[in-house]
Amino acid sequence: MSQQRAQTPAPGAGDLLRAYRPGDVFLSSPEGVLHGTGSLAVLNSLDAVPAALASAGKDAVAVGAVPFDASRPAHLIVPESVSTAPPARDGGTGPRWRPLRGEWTLTPVPAPEEHTAAVERTLKLMADDDELRKVVLARCLRLESTEDVDVAAVLSNLLRRDPGAHVFATPLPERGTGPRTLIGASPELLVSRRGDAVVSNPLAGSARRSADPTKDQRAAVGLLTSDKDRREHAVVVEAVADALTPYCRELSVPDGPELLRTATMWHLSTRVTGRLRDADTPAHVLAAALHPTPAVCGTPTGRAFDTIAGIEPFDRGFYTGTVGYTDARGDGVWVVTIRCADTSGRTLDLFAGGGIMPESDPAAELAETSAKLRTLLLALGVDQGA
């Protein structure tokens, strides 16, 4: 395998955004922006990352996506050329926001009433099984246009709307005709590693934001004081801490959650920090140990995974997987693949899910997934409701 060209810094995030073309890899996070072009290698497993990076040279990066079902093939790329830039500090990072061209047809999978029935079925399963504490159920919204999807426009819109999120675009194996891209704006950091410093920022518990400041504040306070949401959040934080403990000589877990806001949602958030026992442990190994968290699957993991497979009427694919990168030093950023779309040609599959707890209300769970789908709908300029 040829060696990767040395990483080159760019003047700013907007320059990398304007340089993006479908087939490239792009990741903007609060730690910085990465844009990769070309391909020295394509990998189908995180286990293949160390050898690929060693062959590509000291400036190499492996970047891409792992599916929800980690036993299935990943899609990772070692780009031929990588450029980096400081974090996108505001929305003025690229061209102005613009809706996509074409007329759109929206098809929910499952239909809203079927999702409500699925939540009710899950609640019955939980009532009959005391050990099944949480199950995350998702919905898919398929959008079909009369025009090809302008992936670069979607990426620009996402970054302009929510520059503090982890905004990503990475190619996927082709399905049908034309290039296929996983694109999104995730608020949730699975793990980052810099030297021996480790950070994970699990999210669980959500509320829709309002344009009315009074209602918006009420939603935030209601979420922060919700017993159901705080219990759901605690389950996720406990699992993250348990997964990181074997790798860390120090681990700091705050006593309670804080509020994190995105353009459309409030989330309960806990920032877990640690120091590695072995400074050579790379970022993707930590990501594999954490994935999937109860935030996207449930608890206990195996039983929740089987419940999802028996109830959801679609294949999640790379939704609720993880997307990110590891460099030759082992440093990297991996995020939870939510608020995302799987796009190919004139089709986009959007996804959103919610954590089902024994006290969940089916109508409220439907409303939560609808609110989450708005992030991508607004970025597309297809705000016709979910």
QUILINHU-V239580 format. One record per residue. N is the residue number from 1. RES is the residue in one letter. PSI is psi in radians with two decimals (* if undefined). OMEGA is omega in radians with two decimals (NA if undefined). D_LAST is the distance of its C-alpha to the last C-alpha in Angstrom with 2 decimals. Layout:
BEGIN
{{N RES PSI OMEGA D_LAST} {N RES PSI OMEGA D_LAST}}
END
This chain:
BEGIN
{{1 M 2.37 3.09 45.59} {2 S 2.79 3.13 46.11} {3 Q 2.56 3.13 45.67} {4 Q 2.47 3.05 42.73} {5 R 2.63 3.14 43.64} {6 A 2.49 3.11 44.01} {7 Q 2.42 -3.12 40.91} {8 T 2.23 3.09 41.05} {9 P 2.51 3.09 39.67} {10 A 2.77 -3.13 37.88} {11 P -0.60 -3.09 38.26} {12 G 2.97 -3.12 34.65} {13 A -0.63 -3.13 31.03} {14 G -0.60 3.12 30.53} {15 D -0.73 3.11 33.28} {16 L -0.66 3.12 31.67} {17 L -0.75 3.14 28.30} {18 R -0.45 -3.13 30.10} {19 A -0.23 -3.08 31.99} {20 Y 2.41 3.01 29.00} {21 R 2.56 3.09 28.73} {22 P 2.37 -3.03 26.55} {23 G -0.36 3.03 28.51} {24 D 2.98 2.97 29.47} {25 V 2.48 -3.08 28.39} {26 F 2.29 3.06 27.12} {27 L 2.08 3.06 26.55} {28 S 2.19 3.12 26.48} {29 S 2.97 3.08 27.07} {30 P -0.22 3.12 28.91} {31 E -0.21 3.14 32.00} {32 G 3.11 -3.09 31.97} {33 V 2.39 3.14 30.61} {34 L 2.37 3.10 31.57} {35 H 2.12 -3.14 31.52} {36 G 2.49 3.11 33.14} {37 T 2.70 3.13 34.31} {38 G 3.12 -3.08 36.12} {39 S 2.02 3.00 36.65} {40 L -0.51 -3.12 39.79} {41 A 2.59 3.01 38.33} {42 V 2.21 -3.04 35.26} {43 L 2.55 3.12 35.05} {44 N 0.26 -3.12 33.30} {45 S 2.51 3.03 34.13} {46 L -0.50 3.13 34.46} {47 D -0.40 -3.11 38.01} {48 A -0.11 -3.04 38.89} {49 V -0.86 -3.06 38.11} {50 P -0.80 -3.12 41.55} {51 A -0.68 -3.14 43.62} {52 A -0.72 3.13 41.47} {53 L -0.68 3.13 41.68} {54 A -0.64 3.14 45.40} {55 S -0.52 -3.03 45.97} {56 A -0.23 3.07 44.00} {57 G 3.01 -2.99 45.93} {58 K -0.31 3.13 45.81} {59 D 0.23 -3.03 42.99} {60 A 2.69 3.09 40.68} {61 V 2.40 2.97 37.02} {62 A 2.21 -3.02 34.89} {63 V 2.53 3.12 31.17} {64 G -2.66 -2.93 28.16} {65 A 2.57 3.05 25.84} {66 V 2.36 -3.10 26.42} {67 P 2.94 3.08 24.13} {68 F -0.81 3.06 22.86} {69 D 1.75 -3.01 25.77} {70 A -0.18 3.09 28.60} {71 S -0.19 3.13 31.01} {72 R 2.85 -3.05 29.38} {73 P 2.40 2.97 30.35} {74 A 3.07 3.03 29.19} {75 H 1.73 -3.06 29.11} {76 L 2.55 -3.08 31.21} {77 I 2.44 2.89 33.17} {78 V 1.77 -3.06 36.34} {79 P 2.66 3.08 36.02} {80 E -0.64 -3.11 39.19} {81 S 2.41 -3.13 38.71} {82 V 2.33 3.02 36.85} {83 S 2.57 -3.13 36.48} {84 T 2.77 3.12 35.52} {85 A 2.79 3.05 34.92} {86 P 2.89 -3.12 34.59} {87 P 2.65 3.03 31.19} {88 A 1.96 -3.02 28.93} {89 R -0.42 -3.12 29.79} {90 D -3.12 -3.09 27.64} {91 G -0.17 -3.08 25.14} {92 G 0.83 -3.05 28.02} {93 T -0.13 -3.08 28.25} {94 G -2.84 3.13 27.54} {95 P 2.79 -3.13 26.73} {96 R 2.73 3.11 24.70} {97 W 2.43 3.11 20.91} {98 R 2.41 3.09 19.98} {99 P 2.80 3.10 17.00} {100 L 2.65 3.10 17.33} {101 R 2.77 3.01 19.26} {102 G 2.91 3.04 18.35} {103 E 2.45 -2.96 16.19} {104 W 2.48 2.97 12.92} {105 T 2.25 -3.10 11.82} {106 L 2.25 3.13 8.47} {107 T 1.94 3.11 9.30} {108 P 2.40 3.09 7.75} {109 V 1.88 -0.01 10.86} {110 P 3.05 3.02 11.64} {111 A 2.69 -3.08 10.20} {112 P -0.78 -3.12 8.90} {113 E -0.50 3.10 12.54} {114 E -0.58 3.07 13.95} {115 H -0.72 3.08 12.42} {116 T -0.73 3.11 13.94} {117 A -0.62 3.11 17.09} {118 A -0.66 3.07 17.21} {119 V -0.75 3.12 17.26} {120 E -0.72 3.11 20.00} {121 R -0.71 3.13 21.88} {122 T -0.71 3.11 21.82} {123 L -0.65 3.10 23.17} {124 K -0.73 3.09 25.94} {125 L -0.70 3.14 26.85} {126 M -0.63 3.12 27.14} {127 A -0.53 -3.13 29.27} {128 D -0.09 -3.08 31.56} {129 D 1.72 -3.06 31.81} {130 D -0.41 -3.10 32.87} {131 E -0.37 3.13 32.62} {132 L 1.75 -2.98 28.91} {133 R -0.48 -3.08 27.71} {134 K 2.44 3.04 24.14} {135 V 2.27 3.11 21.63} {136 V 2.06 3.10 18.44} {137 L 2.41 -3.07 15.81} {138 A 2.85 3.01 12.97} {139 R 2.67 3.03 10.02} {140 C 2.43 3.04 9.82} {141 L 1.94 -3.12 7.50} {142 R 2.20 3.11 10.35} {143 L 2.27 3.07 10.78} {144 E 2.31 -3.05 14.19} {145 S 2.82 3.02 16.09} {146 T -0.10 3.14 19.43} {147 E 2.71 3.03 20.67} {148 D 2.50 3.14 21.22} {149 V 2.24 3.08 18.94} {150 D 1.60 -3.04 20.92} {151 V -0.68 -3.14 20.71} {152 A -0.64 3.11 23.11} {153 A -0.72 3.11 21.02} {154 V -0.79 3.14 17.94} {155 L -0.80 3.12 20.44} {156 S -0.75 3.13 22.02} {157 N -0.74 -3.14 18.90} {158 L -0.78 -3.11 17.96} {159 L -0.64 3.11 21.57} {160 R -0.68 -3.07 21.94} {161 R -0.63 -3.04 18.94} {162 D 1.27 -3.04 19.91} {163 P -0.31 3.12 23.48} {164 G -0.14 3.14 24.17} {165 A 3.01 3.02 21.65} {166 H 1.70 -3.05 22.73} {167 V 2.25 -3.00 21.49} {168 F 2.70 2.96 22.36} {169 A 2.17 3.14 22.70} {170 T 2.44 -3.13 24.84} {171 P 2.64 3.08 25.74} {172 L 2.87 3.05 25.20} {173 P 2.40 -3.07 27.34} {174 E 2.55 3.12 26.73} {175 R 1.84 -3.03 24.81} {176 G -2.41 -3.10 25.78} {177 T 2.58 3.05 26.82} {178 G 2.83 3.14 26.49} {179 P 2.66 -3.13 25.89} {180 R 2.39 -3.05 23.06} {181 T 2.41 2.95 21.70} {182 L 2.11 -3.03 19.90} {183 I 2.48 -3.12 18.49} {184 G -3.10 3.13 16.88} {185 A 1.54 -3.07 17.62} {186 S 2.34 3.04 18.56} {187 P -0.10 -2.90 19.82} {188 E 2.04 3.06 21.89} {189 L 2.03 3.04 25.43} {190 L -0.94 3.08 26.70} {191 V 2.53 2.92 30.24} {192 S 2.63 3.11 32.39} {193 R 2.23 3.02 36.14} {194 R 1.90 -3.04 38.76} {195 G -2.18 3.09 42.26} {196 D 0.12 -3.12 42.51} {197 A 2.25 -3.10 39.75} {198 V 2.41 3.08 36.55} {199 V 2.36 2.95 33.32} {200 S 2.46 -3.08 30.21} {201 N 1.32 -3.12 27.44} {202 P 2.51 3.07 25.35} {203 L 2.42 2.99 22.23} {204 A 2.37 -2.98 21.02} {205 G 2.05 -3.02 19.68} {206 S 2.69 3.04 16.80} {207 A 2.48 -3.14 15.75} {208 R 2.42 3.09 13.33} {209 R 2.83 -3.14 15.50} {210 S 2.59 3.05 16.32} {211 A -0.34 3.09 17.98} {212 D 2.04 -3.06 20.64} {213 P -0.65 3.14 23.18} {214 T -0.82 3.12 24.34} {215 K -0.62 3.14 21.02} {216 D -0.77 3.11 20.20} {217 Q -0.66 3.13 23.60} {218 R -0.70 3.11 23.21} {219 A -0.71 -3.14 20.05} {220 A -0.82 -3.14 22.07} {221 V -0.70 3.13 25.11} {222 G -0.70 3.12 23.32} {223 L -0.78 -3.08 21.92} {224 L -0.46 -3.10 25.38} {225 T 0.10 -3.11 27.14} {226 S 2.09 3.11 24.91} {227 D -0.75 -3.13 27.16} {228 K -0.83 -3.10 24.41} {229 D -0.62 3.13 22.72} {230 R -0.64 3.08 26.20} {231 R -0.74 3.09 27.29} {232 E -0.73 -3.13 24.29} {233 H -0.73 -3.10 25.11} {234 A -0.63 3.11 28.80} {235 V -0.75 -3.11 28.29} {236 V -0.80 -3.13 26.76} {237 V -0.73 3.11 29.45} {238 E -0.76 -3.13 32.16} {239 A -0.71 3.11 31.10} {240 V -0.80 3.13 31.01} {241 A -0.74 3.13 34.43} {242 D -0.68 -3.12 35.84} {243 A -0.59 -3.10 34.79} {244 L -0.43 -3.05 36.29} {245 T -0.76 -3.14 39.45} {246 P -0.37 -3.09 41.43} {247 Y -0.18 -2.97 40.94} {248 C 2.37 3.01 41.69} {249 R -0.38 3.04 45.01} {250 E 2.47 3.08 43.25} {251 L 2.20 -3.12 39.82} {252 S 2.12 -3.13 38.53} {253 V 1.94 3.14 35.73} {254 P 2.70 -3.08 35.06} {255 D -0.60 -3.08 35.43} {256 G 2.89 -3.08 32.03} {257 P 2.81 2.97 28.66} {258 E 3.03 3.08 27.87} {259 L 2.38 3.01 24.72} {260 L 2.34 -3.13 22.95} {261 R 2.49 2.96 20.51} {262 T -3.01 -3.12 18.18} {263 A -0.49 -3.04 16.60} {264 T -0.25 -2.99 13.55} {265 M 2.65 2.85 14.88} {266 W 2.48 3.09 18.20} {267 H 2.57 2.89 19.65} {268 L 2.33 -2.97 22.94} {269 S 2.41 3.02 25.11} {270 T 2.22 -3.14 28.58} {271 R 1.92 -3.13 30.63} {272 V 2.25 -3.11 33.04} {273 T 2.64 -3.13 36.02} {274 G 3.05 3.05 38.95} {275 R 2.33 -3.06 41.95} {276 L 2.51 2.96 42.55} {277 R -0.76 -3.13 45.54} {278 D 1.93 -3.06 45.90} {279 A -0.17 3.13 45.10} {280 D -0.02 3.11 44.77} {281 T 2.04 -3.06 41.62} {282 P 2.86 -3.06 39.00} {283 A -0.70 -3.07 35.39} {284 H -0.45 3.05 33.99} {285 V -0.71 3.07 36.14} {286 L -0.71 3.13 34.63} {287 A -0.74 3.14 31.09} {288 A -0.62 3.13 32.07} {289 A -0.54 -3.09 33.53} {290 L -0.48 -2.99 30.37} {291 H 2.36 -0.15 27.77} {292 P 2.49 3.08 25.77} {293 T 2.86 3.06 25.71} {294 P -0.25 3.12 24.55} {295 A -0.45 -3.11 21.60} {296 V -0.13 -3.11 19.98} {297 C -1.12 -3.11 22.09} {298 G -2.94 3.13 23.85} {299 T 2.45 -0.15 27.48} {300 P 2.62 -2.95 29.89} {301 T -0.88 -3.08 28.43} {302 G -0.76 -3.12 29.93} {303 R -0.69 3.10 29.05} {304 A -0.72 3.13 25.43} {305 F -0.80 3.14 25.17} {306 D -0.65 3.11 26.65} {307 T -0.76 3.11 24.36} {308 I -0.80 -3.11 21.23} {309 A -0.53 -3.11 22.96} {310 G -0.21 -3.05 23.65} {311 I -0.78 -3.08 20.25} {312 E 2.30 -3.06 17.47} {313 P 0.47 3.12 17.36} {314 F 2.88 3.10 17.08} {315 D 2.11 3.14 19.20} {316 R -0.53 -3.09 17.94} {317 G -2.12 -3.09 20.54} {318 F -0.13 3.05 20.71} {319 Y 2.39 -3.05 17.54} {320 T 0.35 2.91 19.03} {321 G -2.54 3.05 22.34} {322 T 2.53 3.12 24.20} {323 V 2.46 -3.12 24.85} {324 G -2.75 -3.09 27.85} {325 Y 2.74 2.95 31.54} {326 T 2.36 3.10 35.06} {327 D 3.13 -3.04 38.10} {328 A -0.34 3.08 41.70} {329 R -0.18 -3.07 42.56} {330 G -0.14 3.08 39.94} {331 D 2.74 3.10 37.87} {332 G 3.07 3.12 34.14} {333 V 2.26 3.07 30.57} {334 W 2.28 -3.08 28.00} {335 V 2.80 3.11 24.45} {336 V 2.28 -3.00 21.82} {337 T 1.39 3.06 19.39} {338 I 3.00 -3.02 16.03} {339 R 0.98 -2.98 13.34} {340 C 2.95 3.08 14.33} {341 A 2.51 3.02 14.02} {342 D 1.94 -2.99 16.63} {343 T 2.45 3.09 17.54} {344 S 2.19 3.13 20.34} {345 G -2.05 -3.11 21.45} {346 R 0.21 -3.02 18.73} {347 T 2.42 2.99 16.13} {348 L 2.32 2.97 13.74} {349 D 2.01 3.11 12.48} {350 L 2.64 -3.08 10.11} {351 F 2.60 3.00 10.58} {352 A 2.57 -3.12 10.23} {353 G 3.02 3.12 12.57} {354 G 2.60 -3.12 14.48} {355 G 2.14 3.13 18.17} {356 I 2.13 3.08 19.35} {357 M 2.87 -3.10 22.67} {358 P -0.51 -3.11 25.01} {359 E 0.18 -3.10 24.04} {360 S 2.60 3.06 20.23} {361 D 2.11 -3.06 18.42} {362 P -0.71 -3.14 15.90} {363 A -0.69 3.12 13.82} {364 A -0.63 3.12 13.97} {365 E -0.68 3.07 13.03} {366 L -0.76 -3.14 9.77} {367 A -0.64 -3.14 9.13} {368 E -0.78 3.13 10.44} {369 T -0.61 3.09 8.30} {370 S -0.73 3.13 5.08} {371 A -0.71 -3.13 7.69} {372 K -0.64 3.12 8.98} {373 L -0.41 -3.13 6.39} {374 R -0.50 -3.13 6.99} {375 T -0.87 3.14 10.52} {376 L -0.65 3.13 10.41} {377 L -0.74 3.12 8.29} {378 L -0.67 3.11 10.90} {379 A -0.53 3.14 13.61} {380 L -0.32 -2.99 13.05} {381 G 0.54 -3.13 13.02} {382 V 0.90 -3.06 9.93} {383 D 1.31 -3.14 8.23} {384 Q 0.26 -3.11 6.84} {385 G 2.75 -3.08 3.78} {386 A * NA 0.00}}
END
